[in-house]
Amino acid sequence: MDRREVLKLGLEFAIASVGATAEARSAVPIIVPIIDTHIHLFDPTRTGGIPWPPKDDAVIYKPALPSHYEQITRTLGVVGAIAVEASPARKR
């Protein structure tokens, strides 16, 4: 299993666990606000496309934008995030 497969499995697990336990977590008060220090945002529909993930990856080859991130972390106490630009392409 290569690094990308491990990351893909981790992402699938994280998404599944957020959906499965969001109701249980919402009953627990959040005491410490959380800043996620490393998220990846990408949009395969942008002009010029994106170098990663590959088009044949049906699990993650779709837009990963701030609105989606906010939706999946809403009940977890995340109040902010630091986005990491890993693409050589620049939006102009």
Summary of the structure (lengths in Angstrom):
residues: 92
radius of gyration: 14.9
end to end distance: 37.0
largest distance: 43.4
contacts: 169
relative contact order: 0.22
helix: 38%
strand: 15%
